Amino acid sequence: MIEQSDEALVRELGKQLTMVVAPKEAPHFDEIVDDHLEEADAGDSDHPLGFGSEIMEIVSYALYDVAKKVVAYLLVAAAQTAKDITKDVLKKELKPKLERWIASIITKQPVKIPPPVALSAEQITHLLAEVDRSLTQKRIKAATRLRVKECLMTALQP
């Protein structure tokens, strides 16, 4: 579970994924996510936005949920590899690395920044399956799901 203090990391990763997958939506990421969270609290499950007669697929809210899963997974993986370090110290060490890694996803820096926690191929596969399951439950199109998974796969490779 993501703590409130990790919300900035989650939002930044969600924004980066949105810039890759749905760049036209990226400037409105926070607004879309905030609306989605308010709707979830109110019990409203209707997500499509209609402009005239056209309904657009809005993926920001789904990418926010994906970002929560990825950040939580990386924090747990880091904790498992460093059991002798307290959680607070670990998070203090990991947050700057997570921030640099998240920023590198969209900037495509000449030198790839490795993920803050080295994941095995099996862990990456498991995480991407969770991401796909989450996006499928939110009825995100297959092509969009594939782009998200490809982006994360590239970013998570050591």
Secondary structure, DSSP 8 states (H G I E B T S, - for coil): ---GGGHHHHHHHHHHHHHHH-TTTGGGHHHHHHHHHHHHHHT-----EEETTEEE---HHHHHHHHHHHHHHHHHHHHHHTTTS-HHHHHHHHHHHHHHHHHHHHH--SS----SS---HHHHHHHHHHHHHHHHHTT--HHHHHHHHHHHHHHH--
